Amino acid sequence: MSPLFRRKPAASADRVVTLVRKPGCHLCDDAQAVVEKVCAEVGARWEPKDITEDRELHDRYWEQIPVVLIDGEQHTFWRVNEERLRKALTG
């Protein structure tokens, strides 16, 4: 495909990372530490979502939490790999 038609990756500042988690989840706490660190480094925004407060998220992700979404698309679940997340956000 011609480089003219390839879609450019979004700048890190335009990316939104969502961490789907629940209270009292040690894996969620670990995932949040990685998400916070990587997002701060690359300038991406991140937001937590509590699975106990959103029925749709609960039904979709209950068996996978913590779940990391990038721009609404599932990136990973259970364990967050710092380098993989950084690469996904920086292209």
PyMOL Python script that loads the backbone (N, CA, C, O; Angstrom):
from pymol import cmd

cmd.read_pdbstr("""\
ATOM      1  N   MET A   1       0.848  -1.172   0.000  1.00  0.00           N
ATOM      2  CA  MET A   1       0.000   0.000   0.000  1.00  0.00           C
ATOM      3  C   MET A   1       0.895   1.236   0.000  1.00  0.00           C
ATOM      4  O   MET A   1       1.928   1.271   0.669  1.00  0.00           O
ATOM      5  N   SER A   2       0.495   2.214  -0.735  1.00  0.00           N
ATOM      6  CA  SER A   2       1.251   3.453  -0.809  1.00  0.00           C
ATOM      7  C   SER A   2       1.300   4.140   0.547  1.00  0.00           C
ATOM      8  O   SER A   2       0.306   4.142   1.273  1.00  0.00           O
ATOM      9  N   PRO A   3       2.462   4.733   0.905  1.00  0.00           N
ATOM     10  CA  PRO A   3       2.552   5.454   2.173  1.00  0.00           C
ATOM     11  C   PRO A   3       1.543   6.596   2.271  1.00  0.00           C
ATOM     12  O   PRO A   3       1.187   7.017   3.371  1.00  0.00           O
ATOM     13  N   LEU A   4       1.087   7.095   1.138  1.00  0.00           N
ATOM     14  CA  LEU A   4       0.106   8.181   1.160  1.00  0.00           C
ATOM     15  C   LEU A   4      -1.221   7.753   1.755  1.00  0.00           C
ATOM     16  O   LEU A   4      -1.958   8.571   2.306  1.00  0.00           O
ATOM     17  N   PHE A   5      -1.525   6.459   1.642  1.00  0.00           N
ATOM     18  CA  PHE A   5      -2.813   5.974   2.094  1.00  0.00           C
ATOM     19  C   PHE A   5      -2.768   5.276   3.441  1.00  0.00           C
ATOM     20  O   PHE A   5      -3.808   4.896   3.980  1.00  0.00           O
ATOM     21  N   ARG A   6      -1.587   5.105   3.981  1.00  0.00           N
ATOM     22  CA  ARG A   6      -1.476   4.486   5.301  1.00  0.00           C
ATOM     23  C   ARG A   6      -1.945   5.448   6.362  1.00  0.00           C
ATOM     24  O   ARG A   6      -1.651   6.643   6.320  1.00  0.00           O
ATOM     25  N   ARG A   7      -2.658   4.923   7.288  1.00  0.00           N
ATOM     26  CA  ARG A   7      -3.163   5.734   8.387  1.00  0.00           C
ATOM     27  C   ARG A   7      -2.041   5.996   9.382  1.00  0.00           C
ATOM     28  O   ARG A   7      -1.375   5.062   9.828  1.00  0.00           O
ATOM     29  N   LYS A   8      -1.831   7.240   9.725  1.00  0.00           N
ATOM     30  CA  LYS A   8      -0.812   7.586  10.703  1.00  0.00           C
ATOM     31  C   LYS A   8      -1.334   7.283  12.100  1.00  0.00           C
ATOM     32  O   LYS A   8      -2.508   7.521  12.386  1.00  0.00           O
ATOM     33  N   PRO A   9      -0.474   6.758  12.977  1.00  0.00           N
ATOM     34  CA  PRO A   9      -0.926   6.527  14.338  1.00  0.00           C
ATOM     35  C   PRO A   9      -1.232   7.842  15.032  1.00  0.00           C
ATOM     36  O   PRO A   9      -0.588   8.857  14.765  1.00  0.00           O
ATOM     37  N   ALA A  10      -2.196   7.825  15.908  1.00  0.00           N
ATOM     38  CA  ALA A  10      -2.553   9.028  16.662  1.00  0.00           C
ATOM     39  C   ALA A  10      -1.401   9.406  17.580  1.00  0.00           C
ATOM     40  O   ALA A  10      -0.696   8.536  18.092  1.00  0.00           O
ATOM     41  N   ALA A  11      -1.212  10.694  17.783  1.00  0.00           N
ATOM     42  CA  ALA A  11      -0.202  11.155  18.726  1.00  0.00           C
ATOM     43  C   ALA A  11      -0.584  10.675  20.120  1.00  0.00           C
ATOM     44  O   ALA A  11      -1.767  10.550  20.439  1.00  0.00           O
ATOM     45  N   SER A  12       0.416  10.409  20.943  1.00  0.00           N
ATOM     46  CA  SER A  12       0.156   9.900  22.290  1.00  0.00           C
ATOM     47  C   SER A  12      -0.814  10.781  23.060  1.00  0.00           C
ATOM     48  O   SER A  12      -1.652  10.278  23.808  1.00  0.00           O
ATOM     49  N   ALA A  13      -0.706  12.094  22.882  1.00  0.00           N
ATOM     50  CA  ALA A  13      -1.578  13.018  23.616  1.00  0.00           C
ATOM     51  C   ALA A  13      -3.042  12.867  23.224  1.00  0.00           C
ATOM     52  O   ALA A  13      -3.933  13.271  23.971  1.00  0.00           O
ATOM     53  N   ASP A  14      -3.293  12.284  22.053  1.00  0.00           N
ATOM     54  CA  ASP A  14      -4.664  12.086  21.582  1.00  0.00           C
ATOM     55  C   ASP A  14      -5.241  10.744  22.019  1.00  0.00           C
ATOM     56  O   ASP A  14      -6.423  10.478  21.801  1.00  0.00           O
ATOM     57  N   ARG A  15      -4.424   9.904  22.627  1.00  0.00           N
ATOM     58  CA  ARG A  15      -4.852   8.558  23.004  1.00  0.00           C
ATOM     59  C   ARG A  15      -5.492   8.579  24.391  1.00  0.00           C
ATOM     60  O   ARG A  15      -5.118   9.379  25.249  1.00  0.00           O
ATOM     61  N   VAL A  16      -6.454   7.694  24.596  1.00  0.00           N
ATOM     62  CA  VAL A  16      -7.095   7.546  25.902  1.00  0.00           C
ATOM     63  C   VAL A  16      -6.988   6.081  26.321  1.00  0.00           C
ATOM     64  O   VAL A  16      -7.445   5.180  25.616  1.00  0.00           O
ATOM     65  N   VAL A  17      -6.384   5.870  27.467  1.00  0.00           N
ATOM     66  CA  VAL A  17      -6.256   4.538  28.043  1.00  0.00           C
ATOM     67  C   VAL A  17      -7.306   4.417  29.139  1.00  0.00           C
ATOM     68  O   VAL A  17      -7.391   5.269  30.024  1.00  0.00           O
ATOM     69  N   THR A  18      -8.096   3.367  29.077  1.00  0.00           N
ATOM     70  CA  THR A  18      -9.113   3.100  30.090  1.00  0.00           C
ATOM     71  C   THR A  18      -8.716   1.843  30.831  1.00  0.00           C
ATOM     72  O   THR A  18      -8.428   0.810  30.226  1.00  0.00           O
ATOM     73  N   LEU A  19      -8.706   1.941  32.141  1.00  0.00           N
ATOM     74  CA  LEU A  19      -8.426   0.782  32.989  1.00  0.00           C
ATOM     75  C   LEU A  19      -9.730   0.346  33.626  1.00  0.00           C
ATOM     76  O   LEU A  19     -10.282   1.054  34.469  1.00  0.00           O
ATOM     77  N   VAL A  20     -10.222  -0.809  33.229  1.00  0.00           N
ATOM     78  CA  VAL A  20     -11.439  -1.383  33.796  1.00  0.00           C
ATOM     79  C   VAL A  20     -10.995  -2.220  34.993  1.00  0.00           C
ATOM     80  O   VAL A  20     -10.237  -3.178  34.844  1.00  0.00           O
ATOM     81  N   ARG A  21     -11.473  -1.851  36.178  1.00  0.00           N
ATOM     82  CA  ARG A  21     -10.991  -2.466  37.413  1.00  0.00           C
ATOM     83  C   ARG A  21     -12.121  -2.591  38.427  1.00  0.00           C
ATOM     84  O   ARG A  21     -13.253  -2.183  38.169  1.00  0.00           O
ATOM     85  N   LYS A  22     -11.795  -3.161  39.582  1.00  0.00           N
ATOM     86  CA  LYS A  22     -12.756  -3.208  40.689  1.00  0.00           C
ATOM     87  C   LYS A  22     -12.003  -2.931  41.981  1.00  0.00           C
ATOM     88  O   LYS A  22     -10.795  -3.152  42.055  1.00  0.00           O
ATOM     89  N   PRO A  23     -12.699  -2.456  42.987  1.00  0.00           N
ATOM     90  CA  PRO A  23     -12.063  -2.192  44.271  1.00  0.00           C
ATOM     91  C   PRO A  23     -11.544  -3.480  44.910  1.00  0.00           C
ATOM     92  O   PRO A  23     -12.164  -4.537  44.795  1.00  0.00           O
ATOM     93  N   GLY A  24     -10.396  -3.373  45.585  1.00  0.00           N
ATOM     94  CA  GLY A  24      -9.849  -4.508  46.314  1.00  0.00           C
ATOM     95  C   GLY A  24      -9.139  -5.537  45.450  1.00  0.00           C
ATOM     96  O   GLY A  24      -8.835  -6.630  45.928  1.00  0.00           O
ATOM     97  N   CYS A  25      -8.871  -5.220  44.210  1.00  0.00           N
ATOM     98  CA  CYS A  25      -8.242  -6.143  43.274  1.00  0.00           C
ATOM     99  C   CYS A  25      -6.752  -5.817  43.186  1.00  0.00           C
ATOM    100  O   CYS A  25      -6.379  -4.761  42.675  1.00  0.00           O
ATOM    101  N   HIS A  26      -5.896  -6.719  43.683  1.00  0.00           N
ATOM    102  CA  HIS A  26      -4.460  -6.430  43.672  1.00  0.00           C
ATOM    103  C   HIS A  26      -3.892  -6.399  42.254  1.00  0.00           C
ATOM    104  O   HIS A  26      -2.967  -5.633  41.986  1.00  0.00           O
ATOM    105  N   LEU A  27      -4.418  -7.206  41.349  1.00  0.00           N
ATOM    106  CA  LEU A  27      -3.974  -7.133  39.959  1.00  0.00           C
ATOM    107  C   LEU A  27      -4.352  -5.786  39.339  1.00  0.00           C
ATOM    108  O   LEU A  27      -3.617  -5.244  38.514  1.00  0.00           O
ATOM    109  N   CYS A  28      -5.499  -5.259  39.743  1.00  0.00           N
ATOM    110  CA  CYS A  28      -5.941  -3.947  39.261  1.00  0.00           C
ATOM    111  C   CYS A  28      -5.002  -2.853  39.758  1.00  0.00           C
ATOM    112  O   CYS A  28      -4.662  -1.932  39.016  1.00  0.00           O
ATOM    113  N   ASP A  29      -4.588  -2.958  41.015  1.00  0.00           N
ATOM    114  CA  ASP A  29      -3.647  -1.985  41.565  1.00  0.00           C
ATOM    115  C   ASP A  29      -2.320  -2.034  40.815  1.00  0.00           C
ATOM    116  O   ASP A  29      -1.740  -0.994  40.502  1.00  0.00           O
ATOM    117  N   ASP A  30      -1.842  -3.242  40.528  1.00  0.00           N
ATOM    118  CA  ASP A  30      -0.601  -3.403  39.769  1.00  0.00           C
ATOM    119  C   ASP A  30      -0.750  -2.807  38.366  1.00  0.00           C
ATOM    120  O   ASP A  30       0.140  -2.108  37.882  1.00  0.00           O
ATOM    121  N   ALA A  31      -1.873  -3.089  37.726  1.00  0.00           N
ATOM    122  CA  ALA A  31      -2.119  -2.574  36.380  1.00  0.00           C
ATOM    123  C   ALA A  31      -2.185  -1.054  36.390  1.00  0.00           C
ATOM    124  O   ALA A  31      -1.662  -0.403  35.486  1.00  0.00           O
ATOM    125  N   GLN A  32      -2.819  -0.490  37.399  1.00  0.00           N
ATOM    126  CA  GLN A  32      -2.938   0.961  37.476  1.00  0.00           C
ATOM    127  C   GLN A  32      -1.568   1.624  37.600  1.00  0.00           C
ATOM    128  O   GLN A  32      -1.331   2.673  37.001  1.00  0.00           O
ATOM    129  N   ALA A  33      -0.679   1.029  38.361  1.00  0.00           N
ATOM    130  CA  ALA A  33       0.671   1.587  38.507  1.00  0.00           C
ATOM    131  C   ALA A  33       1.376   1.642  37.150  1.00  0.00           C
ATOM    132  O   ALA A  33       2.040   2.630  36.836  1.00  0.00           O
ATOM    133  N   VAL A  34       1.234   0.595  36.356  1.00  0.00           N
ATOM    134  CA  VAL A  34       1.862   0.566  35.034  1.00  0.00           C
ATOM    135  C   VAL A  34       1.204   1.583  34.105  1.00  0.00           C
ATOM    136  O   VAL A  34       1.896   2.326  33.409  1.00  0.00           O
ATOM    137  N   VAL A  35      -0.117   1.620  34.092  1.00  0.00           N
ATOM    138  CA  VAL A  35      -0.849   2.553  33.234  1.00  0.00           C
ATOM    139  C   VAL A  35      -0.486   3.989  33.585  1.00  0.00           C
ATOM    140  O   VAL A  35      -0.214   4.791  32.693  1.00  0.00           O
ATOM    141  N   GLU A  36      -0.479   4.323  34.871  1.00  0.00           N
ATOM    142  CA  GLU A  36      -0.129   5.680  35.289  1.00  0.00           C
ATOM    143  C   GLU A  36       1.278   6.056  34.827  1.00  0.00           C
ATOM    144  O   GLU A  36       1.493   7.147  34.298  1.00  0.00           O
ATOM    145  N   LYS A  37       2.223   5.156  35.026  1.00  0.00           N
ATOM    146  CA  LYS A  37       3.612   5.421  34.662  1.00  0.00           C
ATOM    147  C   LYS A  37       3.772   5.648  33.166  1.00  0.00           C
ATOM    148  O   LYS A  37       4.350   6.648  32.741  1.00  0.00           O
ATOM    149  N   VAL A  38       3.258   4.717  32.370  1.00  0.00           N
ATOM    150  CA  VAL A  38       3.428   4.804  30.924  1.00  0.00           C
ATOM    151  C   VAL A  38       2.693   6.020  30.357  1.00  0.00           C
ATOM    152  O   VAL A  38       3.236   6.730  29.511  1.00  0.00           O
ATOM    153  N   CYS A  39       1.482   6.260  30.808  1.00  0.00           N
ATOM    154  CA  CYS A  39       0.724   7.410  30.303  1.00  0.00           C
ATOM    155  C   CYS A  39       1.422   8.721  30.644  1.00  0.00           C
ATOM    156  O   CYS A  39       1.440   9.640  29.826  1.00  0.00           O
ATOM    157  N   ALA A  40       1.992   8.819  31.833  1.00  0.00           N
ATOM    158  CA  ALA A  40       2.735  10.026  32.212  1.00  0.00           C
ATOM    159  C   ALA A  40       3.952  10.210  31.318  1.00  0.00           C
ATOM    160  O   ALA A  40       4.272  11.332  30.924  1.00  0.00           O
ATOM    161  N   GLU A  41       4.624   9.127  31.001  1.00  0.00           N
ATOM    162  CA  GLU A  41       5.827   9.199  30.152  1.00  0.00           C
ATOM    163  C   GLU A  41       5.512   9.634  28.727  1.00  0.00           C
ATOM    164  O   GLU A  41       6.248  10.426  28.140  1.00  0.00           O
ATOM    165  N   VAL A  42       4.426   9.120  28.173  1.00  0.00           N
ATOM    166  CA  VAL A  42       4.137   9.390  26.760  1.00  0.00           C
ATOM    167  C   VAL A  42       3.121  10.511  26.554  1.00  0.00           C
ATOM    168  O   VAL A  42       2.879  10.923  25.420  1.00  0.00           O
ATOM    169  N   GLY A  43       2.533  11.002  27.627  1.00  0.00           N
ATOM    170  CA  GLY A  43       1.582  12.101  27.522  1.00  0.00           C
ATOM    171  C   GLY A  43       0.165  11.693  27.151  1.00  0.00           C
ATOM    172  O   GLY A  43      -0.616  12.520  26.681  1.00  0.00           O
ATOM    173  N   ALA A  44      -0.168  10.440  27.357  1.00  0.00           N
ATOM    174  CA  ALA A  44      -1.529   9.968  27.053  1.00  0.00           C
ATOM    175  C   ALA A  44      -2.423  10.178  28.275  1.00  0.00           C
ATOM    176  O   ALA A  44      -1.950  10.176  29.412  1.00  0.00           O
ATOM    177  N   ARG A  45      -3.701  10.356  28.028  1.00  0.00           N
ATOM    178  CA  ARG A  45      -4.677  10.456  29.118  1.00  0.00           C
ATOM    179  C   ARG A  45      -5.084   9.049  29.530  1.00  0.00           C
ATOM    180  O   ARG A  45      -5.071   8.125  28.716  1.00  0.00           O
ATOM    181  N   TRP A  46      -5.448   8.893  30.804  1.00  0.00           N
ATOM    182  CA  TRP A  46      -5.990   7.610  31.227  1.00  0.00           C
ATOM    183  C   TRP A  46      -7.143   7.859  32.177  1.00  0.00           C
ATOM    184  O   TRP A  46      -7.222   8.902  32.827  1.00  0.00           O
ATOM    185  N   GLU A  47      -8.038   6.882  32.246  1.00  0.00           N
ATOM    186  CA  GLU A  47      -9.203   6.984  33.118  1.00  0.00           C
ATOM    187  C   GLU A  47      -9.520   5.615  33.705  1.00  0.00           C
ATOM    188  O   GLU A  47      -9.444   4.602  33.010  1.00  0.00           O
ATOM    189  N   PRO A  48      -9.876   5.589  34.983  1.00  0.00           N
ATOM    190  CA  PRO A  48     -10.320   4.331  35.579  1.00  0.00           C
ATOM    191  C   PRO A  48     -11.820   4.162  35.401  1.00  0.00           C
ATOM    192  O   PRO A  48     -12.570   5.139  35.405  1.00  0.00           O
ATOM    193  N   LYS A  49     -12.246   2.932  35.248  1.00  0.00           N
ATOM    194  CA  LYS A  49     -13.678   2.595  35.214  1.00  0.00           C
ATOM    195  C   LYS A  49     -13.893   1.460  36.200  1.00  0.00           C
ATOM    196  O   LYS A  49     -13.214   0.435  36.133  1.00  0.00           O
ATOM    197  N   ASP A  50     -14.829   1.640  37.108  1.00  0.00           N
ATOM    198  CA  ASP A  50     -15.133   0.647  38.130  1.00  0.00           C
ATOM    199  C   ASP A  50     -16.174  -0.320  37.589  1.00  0.00           C
ATOM    200  O   ASP A  50     -17.298   0.073  37.278  1.00  0.00           O
ATOM    201  N   ILE A  51     -15.794  -1.574  37.482  1.00  0.00           N
ATOM    202  CA  ILE A  51     -16.665  -2.591  36.905  1.00  0.00           C
ATOM    203  C   ILE A  51     -17.927  -2.816  37.757  1.00  0.00           C
ATOM    204  O   ILE A  51     -18.950  -3.278  37.252  1.00  0.00           O
ATOM    205  N   THR A  52     -17.841  -2.488  39.039  1.00  0.00           N
ATOM    206  CA  THR A  52     -18.997  -2.679  39.924  1.00  0.00           C
ATOM    207  C   THR A  52     -20.037  -1.578  39.753  1.00  0.00           C
ATOM    208  O   THR A  52     -21.143  -1.679  40.284  1.00  0.00           O
ATOM    209  N   GLU A  53     -19.687  -0.531  39.016  1.00  0.00           N
ATOM    210  CA  GLU A  53     -20.615   0.587  38.820  1.00  0.00           C
ATOM    211  C   GLU A  53     -21.157   0.684  37.394  1.00  0.00           C
ATOM    212  O   GLU A  53     -21.900   1.610  37.073  1.00  0.00           O
ATOM    213  N   ASP A  54     -20.788  -0.266  36.548  1.00  0.00           N
ATOM    214  CA  ASP A  54     -21.204  -0.219  35.147  1.00  0.00           C
ATOM    215  C   ASP A  54     -21.584  -1.627  34.703  1.00  0.00           C
ATOM    216  O   ASP A  54     -20.719  -2.481  34.510  1.00  0.00           O
ATOM    217  N   ARG A  55     -22.863  -1.857  34.546  1.00  0.00           N
ATOM    218  CA  ARG A  55     -23.371  -3.195  34.218  1.00  0.00           C
ATOM    219  C   ARG A  55     -22.816  -3.718  32.888  1.00  0.00           C
ATOM    220  O   ARG A  55     -22.493  -4.899  32.769  1.00  0.00           O
ATOM    221  N   GLU A  56     -22.709  -2.841  31.900  1.00  0.00           N
ATOM    222  CA  GLU A  56     -22.204  -3.263  30.591  1.00  0.00           C
ATOM    223  C   GLU A  56     -20.740  -3.728  30.691  1.00  0.00           C
ATOM    224  O   GLU A  56     -20.375  -4.769  30.145  1.00  0.00           O
ATOM    225  N   LEU A  57     -19.917  -2.949  31.389  1.00  0.00           N
ATOM    226  CA  LEU A  57     -18.525  -3.356  31.586  1.00  0.00           C
ATOM    227  C   LEU A  57     -18.449  -4.653  32.381  1.00  0.00           C
ATOM    228  O   LEU A  57     -17.640  -5.530  32.078  1.00  0.00           O
ATOM    229  N   HIS A  58     -19.294  -4.768  33.399  1.00  0.00           N
ATOM    230  CA  HIS A  58     -19.330  -5.978  34.218  1.00  0.00           C
ATOM    231  C   HIS A  58     -19.631  -7.200  33.355  1.00  0.00           C
ATOM    232  O   HIS A  58     -18.920  -8.202  33.424  1.00  0.00           O
ATOM    233  N   ASP A  59     -20.669  -7.117  32.554  1.00  0.00           N
ATOM    234  CA  ASP A  59     -21.066  -8.254  31.725  1.00  0.00           C
ATOM    235  C   ASP A  59     -20.000  -8.604  30.686  1.00  0.00           C
ATOM    236  O   ASP A  59     -19.816  -9.775  30.354  1.00  0.00           O
ATOM    237  N   ARG A  60     -19.317  -7.616  30.187  1.00  0.00           N
ATOM    238  CA  ARG A  60     -18.338  -7.843  29.124  1.00  0.00           C
ATOM    239  C   ARG A  60     -16.975  -8.314  29.638  1.00  0.00           C
ATOM    240  O   ARG A  60     -16.335  -9.162  29.015  1.00  0.00           O
ATOM    241  N   TYR A  61     -16.529  -7.762  30.779  1.00  0.00           N
ATOM    242  CA  TYR A  61     -15.150  -7.985  31.194  1.00  0.00           C
ATOM    243  C   TYR A  61     -14.965  -8.668  32.544  1.00  0.00           C
ATOM    244  O   TYR A  61     -13.827  -8.809  32.990  1.00  0.00           O
ATOM    245  N   TRP A  62     -16.022  -9.094  33.209  1.00  0.00           N
ATOM    246  CA  TRP A  62     -15.912  -9.604  34.570  1.00  0.00           C
ATOM    247  C   TRP A  62     -14.810 -10.649  34.754  1.00  0.00           C
ATOM    248  O   TRP A  62     -14.089 -10.611  35.751  1.00  0.00           O
ATOM    249  N   GLU A  63     -14.673 -11.559  33.827  1.00  0.00           N
ATOM    250  CA  GLU A  63     -13.700 -12.644  33.975  1.00  0.00           C
ATOM    251  C   GLU A  63     -12.291 -12.247  33.543  1.00  0.00           C
ATOM    252  O   GLU A  63     -11.366 -13.053  33.643  1.00  0.00           O
ATOM    253  N   GLN A  64     -12.119 -11.024  33.067  1.00  0.00           N
ATOM    254  CA  GLN A  64     -10.817 -10.616  32.557  1.00  0.00           C
ATOM    255  C   GLN A  64     -10.150  -9.485  33.350  1.00  0.00           C
ATOM    256  O   GLN A  64      -9.003  -9.148  33.059  1.00  0.00           O
ATOM    257  N   ILE A  65     -10.809  -8.902  34.316  1.00  0.00           N
ATOM    258  CA  ILE A  65     -10.242  -7.714  34.959  1.00  0.00           C
ATOM    259  C   ILE A  65      -8.924  -8.005  35.645  1.00  0.00           C
ATOM    260  O   ILE A  65      -8.712  -9.103  36.158  1.00  0.00           O
ATOM    261  N   PRO A  66      -8.048  -7.034  35.656  1.00  0.00           N
ATOM    262  CA  PRO A  66      -8.168  -5.721  35.027  1.00  0.00           C
ATOM    263  C   PRO A  66      -8.031  -5.804  33.505  1.00  0.00           C
ATOM    264  O   PRO A  66      -7.317  -6.650  32.967  1.00  0.00           O
ATOM    265  N   VAL A  67      -8.732  -4.906  32.843  1.00  0.00           N
ATOM    266  CA  VAL A  67      -8.700  -4.825  31.391  1.00  0.00           C
ATOM    267  C   VAL A  67      -8.220  -3.431  31.009  1.00  0.00           C
ATOM    268  O   VAL A  67      -8.653  -2.435  31.589  1.00  0.00           O
ATOM    269  N   VAL A  68      -7.331  -3.369  30.038  1.00  0.00           N
ATOM    270  CA  VAL A  68      -6.853  -2.082  29.533  1.00  0.00           C
ATOM    271  C   VAL A  68      -7.387  -1.899  28.119  1.00  0.00           C
ATOM    272  O   VAL A  68      -7.214  -2.757  27.253  1.00  0.00           O
ATOM    273  N   LEU A  69      -8.036  -0.765  27.908  1.00  0.00           N
ATOM    274  CA  LEU A  69      -8.536  -0.381  26.595  1.00  0.00           C
ATOM    275  C   LEU A  69      -7.722   0.804  26.108  1.00  0.00           C
ATOM    276  O   LEU A  69      -7.377   1.682  26.899  1.00  0.00           O
ATOM    277  N   ILE A  70      -7.416   0.844  24.845  1.00  0.00           N
ATOM    278  CA  ILE A  70      -6.794   2.014  24.232  1.00  0.00           C
ATOM    279  C   ILE A  70      -7.768   2.526  23.191  1.00  0.00           C
ATOM    280  O   ILE A  70      -8.095   1.831  22.229  1.00  0.00           O
ATOM    281  N   ASP A  71      -8.227   3.752  23.394  1.00  0.00           N
ATOM    282  CA  ASP A  71      -9.215   4.362  22.499  1.00  0.00           C
ATOM    283  C   ASP A  71     -10.435   3.455  22.321  1.00  0.00           C
ATOM    284  O   ASP A  71     -10.997   3.361  21.230  1.00  0.00           O
ATOM    285  N   GLY A  72     -10.832   2.795  23.402  1.00  0.00           N
ATOM    286  CA  GLY A  72     -12.031   1.969  23.392  1.00  0.00           C
ATOM    287  C   GLY A  72     -11.839   0.540  22.913  1.00  0.00           C
ATOM    288  O   GLY A  72     -12.772  -0.260  22.979  1.00  0.00           O
ATOM    289  N   GLU A  73     -10.651   0.204  22.432  1.00  0.00           N
ATOM    290  CA  GLU A  73     -10.368  -1.145  21.944  1.00  0.00           C
ATOM    291  C   GLU A  73      -9.538  -1.898  22.982  1.00  0.00           C
ATOM    292  O   GLU A  73      -8.596  -1.344  23.549  1.00  0.00           O
ATOM    293  N   GLN A  74      -9.889  -3.159  23.228  1.00  0.00           N
ATOM    294  CA  GLN A  74      -9.166  -3.933  24.228  1.00  0.00           C
ATOM    295  C   GLN A  74      -7.713  -4.119  23.824  1.00  0.00           C
ATOM    296  O   GLN A  74      -7.413  -4.568  22.718  1.00  0.00           O
ATOM    297  N   HIS A  75      -6.817  -3.766  24.739  1.00  0.00           N
ATOM    298  CA  HIS A  75      -5.379  -3.915  24.536  1.00  0.00           C
ATOM    299  C   HIS A  75      -4.868  -5.163  25.245  1.00  0.00           C
ATOM    300  O   HIS A  75      -4.128  -5.952  24.657  1.00  0.00           O
ATOM    301  N   THR A  76      -5.257  -5.345  26.495  1.00  0.00           N
ATOM    302  CA  THR A  76      -4.793  -6.487  27.280  1.00  0.00           C
ATOM    303  C   THR A  76      -5.698  -6.699  28.482  1.00  0.00           C
ATOM    304  O   THR A  76      -6.596  -5.902  28.751  1.00  0.00           O
ATOM    305  N   PHE A  77      -5.447  -7.785  29.201  1.00  0.00           N
ATOM    306  CA  PHE A  77      -6.163  -8.035  30.445  1.00  0.00           C
ATOM    307  C   PHE A  77      -5.260  -8.809  31.396  1.00  0.00           C
ATOM    308  O   PHE A  77      -4.224  -9.339  30.994  1.00  0.00           O
ATOM    309  N   TRP A  78      -5.659  -8.868  32.640  1.00  0.00           N
ATOM    310  CA  TRP A  78      -4.955  -9.501  33.761  1.00  0.00           C
ATOM    311  C   TRP A  78      -3.641  -8.810  34.097  1.00  0.00           C
ATOM    312  O   TRP A  78      -3.553  -8.136  35.123  1.00  0.00           O
ATOM    313  N   ARG A  79      -2.637  -8.957  33.278  1.00  0.00           N
ATOM    314  CA  ARG A  79      -1.326  -8.348  33.543  1.00  0.00           C
ATOM    315  C   ARG A  79      -1.004  -7.355  32.429  1.00  0.00           C
ATOM    316  O   ARG A  79      -1.231  -7.629  31.250  1.00  0.00           O
ATOM    317  N   VAL A  80      -0.468  -6.192  32.825  1.00  0.00           N
ATOM    318  CA  VAL A  80      -0.142  -5.161  31.848  1.00  0.00           C
ATOM    319  C   VAL A  80       1.366  -5.123  31.668  1.00  0.00           C
ATOM    320  O   VAL A  80       2.112  -4.906  32.623  1.00  0.00           O
ATOM    321  N   ASN A  81       1.804  -5.334  30.442  1.00  0.00           N
ATOM    322  CA  ASN A  81       3.217  -5.275  30.114  1.00  0.00           C
ATOM    323  C   ASN A  81       3.562  -3.828  29.766  1.00  0.00           C
ATOM    324  O   ASN A  81       3.034  -3.257  28.812  1.00  0.00           O
ATOM    325  N   GLU A  82       4.454  -3.257  30.559  1.00  0.00           N
ATOM    326  CA  GLU A  82       4.814  -1.850  30.405  1.00  0.00           C
ATOM    327  C   GLU A  82       5.321  -1.529  28.997  1.00  0.00           C
ATOM    328  O   GLU A  82       4.874  -0.562  28.381  1.00  0.00           O
ATOM    329  N   GLU A  83       6.233  -2.322  28.499  1.00  0.00           N
ATOM    330  CA  GLU A  83       6.825  -2.056  27.183  1.00  0.00           C
ATOM    331  C   GLU A  83       5.787  -2.196  26.065  1.00  0.00           C
ATOM    332  O   GLU A  83       5.778  -1.398  25.127  1.00  0.00           O
ATOM    333  N   ARG A  84       4.919  -3.194  26.157  1.00  0.00           N
ATOM    334  CA  ARG A  84       3.891  -3.392  25.132  1.00  0.00           C
ATOM    335  C   ARG A  84       2.908  -2.225  25.116  1.00  0.00           C
ATOM    336  O   ARG A  84       2.497  -1.769  24.049  1.00  0.00           O
ATOM    337  N   LEU A  85       2.532  -1.743  26.300  1.00  0.00           N
ATOM    338  CA  LEU A  85       1.620  -0.592  26.382  1.00  0.00           C
ATOM    339  C   LEU A  85       2.296   0.644  25.813  1.00  0.00           C
ATOM    340  O   LEU A  85       1.680   1.382  25.044  1.00  0.00           O
ATOM    341  N   ARG A  86       3.526   0.880  26.169  1.00  0.00           N
ATOM    342  CA  ARG A  86       4.265   2.034  25.656  1.00  0.00           C
ATOM    343  C   ARG A  86       4.333   1.995  24.118  1.00  0.00           C
ATOM    344  O   ARG A  86       4.108   3.003  23.448  1.00  0.00           O
ATOM    345  N   LYS A  87       4.643   0.825  23.588  1.00  0.00           N
ATOM    346  CA  LYS A  87       4.739   0.673  22.130  1.00  0.00           C
ATOM    347  C   LYS A  87       3.389   0.928  21.454  1.00  0.00           C
ATOM    348  O   LYS A  87       3.327   1.566  20.403  1.00  0.00           O
ATOM    349  N   ALA A  88       2.324   0.433  22.054  1.00  0.00           N
ATOM    350  CA  ALA A  88       0.991   0.632  21.487  1.00  0.00           C
ATOM    351  C   ALA A  88       0.607   2.118  21.464  1.00  0.00           C
ATOM    352  O   ALA A  88      -0.100   2.573  20.565  1.00  0.00           O
ATOM    353  N   LEU A  89       1.078   2.853  22.454  1.00  0.00           N
ATOM    354  CA  LEU A  89       0.720   4.277  22.552  1.00  0.00           C
ATOM    355  C   LEU A  89       1.612   5.179  21.694  1.00  0.00           C
ATOM    356  O   LEU A  89       1.209   6.280  21.320  1.00  0.00           O
ATOM    357  N   THR A  90       2.801   4.716  21.390  1.00  0.00           N
ATOM    358  CA  THR A  90       3.724   5.562  20.640  1.00  0.00           C
ATOM    359  C   THR A  90       3.880   5.147  19.189  1.00  0.00           C
ATOM    360  O   THR A  90       4.530   5.836  18.404  1.00  0.00           O
ATOM    361  N   GLY A  91       3.290   4.037  18.842  1.00  0.00           N
ATOM    362  CA  GLY A  91       3.242   3.617  17.462  1.00  0.00           C
ATOM    363  C   GLY A  91       4.366   2.829  16.986  1.00  0.00           C
ATOM    364  O   GLY A  91       4.394   2.435  15.820  1.00  0.00           O
TER     365      GLY A  91
END
""", "prot")
cmd.dss("prot")
cmd.show_as("cartoon", "prot")
cmd.util.cbc("prot")
cmd.orient("prot")
